[in-house]
């Protein structure tokens, strides 16, 4: 999920009473009677229903699911539950005759006793894992040795021909260790004409920076952390890069891989540049201007990195509602089912239940599936419901699906992603992450106009949230993708209440054991409205024959145009 000030728990809001859950809601409602889930005693209603949504969340976020860690017993319970619900609803297996798509994964756990040795003339700096740096390898090798690798500062590590920008210009970095800044030049320069100003582009994402360094042949890449540029503190970096890390095996993802990649703290970077006789602040300013050239640091890096590696697998779950007239064309609703699992050895509650992140998203696609399946008018196009794994480990489940789609990408009409919906009640607005991307937003606008709501940007466009959830793998391949989030201007308390709740969630529940379902505080009336809105987008696409595209100027439009050339 995206790290944001998500509006989640407001104690002043009502619990999940019958008023909050409401009757069968929205355009998907029908007159069919409720049905009881297999293996349970909850009577599910046709259409989008608040009480049914809560039941799915309650189950998926219960301690018995162990935090839904990929490859754990919690995965087995999770995928069994989703599969059973798809079957109960009346969907067909979405992967041929199978509900599951096996996703191979490589688990790599770095030895955190590793020390990154930097030598600058006669000065030696020993950076310790966690406090000064974090590193890992994508090669799958149990031992990686970085020996006396020359260090080069490459600004933001961006090579963007269409923007006439190349931070690697004139320098061969093969075998070297590149050091770079996080985010885009426009962010730190506060120049709206430079890249996209404060709004992060894909070039600002750390994933792009490592990929580009690998394409250039670097032996290692280190990003200098700063909290405003990253949009999160060093503790988030340290926690995210500690313990097992997952990747797709090289045979399933042949892109170049760095032997060593990681982050260093701002303090460690300041010490490095000072020892090299350089002013990091001045170099930051220089990197914000066109024509920047790489700077040799006259320093070398050395590292012996031991890792434990294991080949494992996880699973995407796919349910299909075939179209009545054009079954070969499909709209995709998706959500990631995985969370952070159980952390043995941690004191107190060590189950990371992930109720908001992302039991809410899975519950959402189940409710939308119920609405489509029980609709009196079946959709003309197919609807694929895709619950993916390994989002918390680099969007790997969706990346694998995009490389092995069951519906060809040129026949995939559009993708709607649900990730971390906020149970805080109704809002005057709905957040579109990456607003201004595709024509899917035009359809959403039609839906929310009927709800008397407005569409807004995410609060922090500098954080690049559009690049941080599973729809992004579809976007990179050219398929228009819509990523919605709950509104922040609440009917009860306005923006101040939404911002306060978001801050509370980020500080106390995000990626923590405290992200649990709470019957005393959750209000899902707003989520029901959100689900009705995105249901409407899919219903329009399923029946009007439209092929939405990216807006002009979007970087993914060229891939879609190549995939589906405009008719003469």
Secondary structure as GFF3:
##gff-version 3
##sequence-region A 1 568
A	DSSP	alpha_helix	18	21	.	.	.	ID=ss1
A	DSSP	beta_strand	35	36	.	.	.	ID=ss2
A	DSSP	beta_strand	43	44	.	.	.	ID=ss3
A	DSSP	alpha_helix	50	60	.	.	.	ID=ss4
A	DSSP	three_ten_helix	63	65	.	.	.	ID=ss5
A	DSSP	alpha_helix	73	89	.	.	.	ID=ss6
A	DSSP	beta_strand	92	93	.	.	.	ID=ss7
A	DSSP	beta_strand	100	110	.	.	.	ID=ss8
A	DSSP	beta_strand	115	120	.	.	.	ID=ss9
A	DSSP	beta_strand	123	128	.	.	.	ID=ss10
A	DSSP	beta_strand	133	136	.	.	.	ID=ss11
A	DSSP	beta_strand	143	153	.	.	.	ID=ss12
A	DSSP	beta_strand	159	160	.	.	.	ID=ss13
A	DSSP	three_ten_helix	161	163	.	.	.	ID=ss14
A	DSSP	beta_strand	165	166	.	.	.	ID=ss15
A	DSSP	beta_strand	177	181	.	.	.	ID=ss16
A	DSSP	alpha_helix	185	189	.	.	.	ID=ss17
A	DSSP	three_ten_helix	202	204	.	.	.	ID=ss18
A	DSSP	alpha_helix	206	215	.	.	.	ID=ss19
A	DSSP	beta_strand	220	224	.	.	.	ID=ss20
A	DSSP	alpha_helix	227	230	.	.	.	ID=ss21
A	DSSP	alpha_helix	234	241	.	.	.	ID=ss22
A	DSSP	beta_strand	245	247	.	.	.	ID=ss23
A	DSSP	three_ten_helix	250	252	.	.	.	ID=ss24
A	DSSP	beta_strand	260	264	.	.	.	ID=ss25
A	DSSP	alpha_helix	266	275	.	.	.	ID=ss26
A	DSSP	alpha_helix	280	287	.	.	.	ID=ss27
A	DSSP	beta_strand	295	321	.	.	.	ID=ss28
A	DSSP	beta_strand	326	336	.	.	.	ID=ss29
A	DSSP	pi_helix	355	359	.	.	.	ID=ss30
A	DSSP	alpha_helix	360	374	.	.	.	ID=ss31
A	DSSP	beta_strand	381	388	.	.	.	ID=ss32
A	DSSP	three_ten_helix	391	393	.	.	.	ID=ss33
A	DSSP	alpha_helix	396	403	.	.	.	ID=ss34
A	DSSP	three_ten_helix	409	411	.	.	.	ID=ss35
A	DSSP	beta_strand	412	418	.	.	.	ID=ss36
A	DSSP	beta_strand	429	432	.	.	.	ID=ss37
A	DSSP	alpha_helix	440	450	.	.	.	ID=ss38
A	DSSP	beta_strand	454	456	.	.	.	ID=ss39
A	DSSP	three_ten_helix	461	463	.	.	.	ID=ss40
A	DSSP	three_ten_helix	465	467	.	.	.	ID=ss41
A	DSSP	alpha_helix	471	477	.	.	.	ID=ss42
A	DSSP	beta_strand	481	485	.	.	.	ID=ss43
A	DSSP	alpha_helix	494	508	.	.	.	ID=ss44
A	DSSP	alpha_helix	525	544	.	.	.	ID=ss45
A	DSSP	alpha_helix	557	563	.	.	.	ID=ss46
###
